[in-house]
Amino acid sequence: GEGEGEEPEPLSILLPPWSAALYEGTNYTLYVSVTGGVGPVHYDWRKDGVTLGAADLPLFALTGVTAASEGSYDCVVTDGVTTLQSAAAIISVLTPPASGFHGADTDQNWSVSLTELLRLVQFFNSGGFHCQPGTEDDFAPGAGDHSCAAHDSDYLPQDWAINLTELLRLIQFFNSPAGAYHPATGTEDGFAPQAG
């Protein structure tokens, strides 16, 4: 019959949880990915070597992180035969800067959300944008008034249109842990991905 005499693949960890620098108050989910095993896989999430008593799941959610959330997180996985410990994810928690938000971060929480990213996609798709006081970001898609300071994402060149490179830059922030970014001198746009 099918599978007769075949040994199951031993349990192994494909991807350990990823380290992240996070701003106070943000959320971040740690994941572990496994393959193989002979039975149901169980997950024991630990912080600094101490069991957290978390749900038996391949993910662990950190919500509203504080300085107390800092530490080394790992996951012990077992299928009843093999027990493995993942590499540790180092979580550090930073105080967000007081000012200097990116123009796309309309709720000014040092995180680029999907809604904020889609707003820039709207400008990208419309071929341009203009000054429009009273909107969430004081801009609107399409041609119009250019008497205000241009959007932070319009820098390469500053031409009242969002090109693919400029859009990909905001996607880079969106894809960093918790969507975080920080002001940074010496970068093409004055910002950098991740909490800083």
Secondary structure, DSSP 8 states (H G I E B T S, - for coil): -TTTT------EEEE----EEEETT--EEEE-EEE--SS--EEEEEETTEE----SSSEEEE-S--GGG-EEEEEEEE-SS-EEE---EEEEEE---SS---TT-TT-SSB--HHHHHHHHHHHHHT-EEE-TTSSSSEEESS----S---TT--TT-SSS--HHHHHHHHHHHHSGGGBEEE-TTSSSSEEES--
